[in-house]
Amino acid sequence: MSDSSAAARKLAAQLSVRPEQAAATIALLDGGNTLPFIARYRKEQTGGLDEDQIRRLEEALSTLRALEERRAAIVAAIREQGVLTPALEARLAAAETRTALEDLYAPYRPKRRTRAAIARERGLGPLADLIAGQPPTRQSPEQLARPFLGAGVATVEEALAGARDIVAEAVAEHPDVRRIARARATHGAVLRCERIDGAEDPRAVYQTYYAFEAPVGRIRPYQVLAIGRGEAEKVLRVKIATPERDWRGRWPSRSAPTRAPRWPTSSRWRSPTPPRACCSRRSSATCAPTCASRPRPTRSASSLPTCAVC
């Protein structure tokens, strides 16, 4: 955001100060004035902002400018590749965080030669589109893969494996998938620590974390620092695991997209199938898990009996 007035308005809304206060403080900071000097001797210009408010504004301004520099670099890199569309440019402009920017840039970031890249070079991209799109067909996967056999693809199994690599990479780089996975991991992930075999810890500094396990959301700041030091000193091995049950079922309530993600062009991922009713109280939260496992009834809802759960 190169326009200083726009930056001032954004920071004013973020920090609950008036835009003119933010603009004056930004000008003083850009002029080389120190934070204590501004807080003590420039109160008439800042509208009475105290030292803590000015410090928070300075930190937010630094973060905002770093974000804008990264945004400009990403836009330039994608434009240089010749794949910058108006829709993508608008999404990049609307990104509010560095994480959101990097998620959008992930599919276009230069990367090492992956198995998916090799599969694309062998002409398996259209087969990957068929796998992702799931169009109605009476052909088996093996029949769909046979036309793609050729140089570098000797068997049907190799063709399908390459196409799956392309699909897996595209899914992993999809911004919505990354956002949802991050939300799920933050909500239900478990951090596990263990001592590395043969690691030296003569003073037992990290003994507390030799066999440590805790939900990610409940780890205290001092624990993060201690675990980080133990990992850096090659004493602790750290893993983050998310139970498989947390990846099943419906979307996370706070991060559910308004529409299903699309990949790569017109294919749509299917939403989970709603529970099937077995009784007249089919909307009951208690009954739904049981009803979902039973055959779909042929009678109308009004004539259905009440199941044992209800």
C-alpha positions, 0 to 999 in steps of 0.5 A: 500500500504505497499511498500513505493516506490509505495506510493511515486509514487502515492502521487507524481502523486496526488500532482504533485511533483517528486517521489524522492521528495515524497519518501524523505519527507515520510522518513523524516516524518516517522523518526519523523521530524516535518513539520516546521523542514523539510521545513526549514532545509531539503530542499536539501533532499525534493527538495525544497518543501515548508511547504504547499506542505509538509503538503498536502503530510503528509495529503495525506500519512495519508489518503492513509495509513488509506485506505490500513489498511482498505483494508487489514481488509476488505480482511481478513474479507471476506477471513475468510467468505470463499467467497473471489474470485479473481474477488472480490479481484481485485476490492478491490485492485483497489478501490481508495477511502474509500467509494468505499471499503465500498460499495464493503464490504457492502454485506459481512459486519456482520449485524443484523438479517434482514427480508431478512436474515429470508427469506433466512433461510426459503428457499426463496432465489431461489424465489428471484432469479426468481424475480430478473432474470425475466425469460420468463414464463407463470406462475403468481407470485403466481404460482411461489411462491407456491412450496416454501410454508412450515415451516414458510411460510404459504401463497403465500403472505408471500413467495412473501414478503420474496423474495422481501425483499431479492431482496431489500437488494441485490439491496441496497447493490450493489456497482453500485447502491450505487454509482449511488444513491449517485451521483443522491442524490448529484446532485438533493437532497434537504436538509430540516430543521425544528424546533423540537416541544418544542425544546428550543432555548432561544437565537434563535441561529438557527432561520434561520433554523427553516424552511430552504430548499436548494439544497444539492450542494449549502449549504455553509460550515458555514451552514453545521456546524450550521445545524449540531450543531442544530441537535446535540442539538435537536433543528433542525430536518434535512431531505434529500429528492430527488424528485421522478422525479430524479430517473426516466429516464436514468442513470446519464451521469457522472456515467453511468456504461459501462454495466448494473449491474448484480444481483446476478449471471446472471440476468441483469437489463434492460436499459431504452427503447429508445424513439419510433419515430412518425415522420421522426425526431425521433432523435430530443431531442424536439420531443423525449418526445412526440414521446415516448408516441405515438404508434410505426409506421409501416411505414419506417422512410423515409415515416413518416410525421413530427409531430407537435412538430418538 
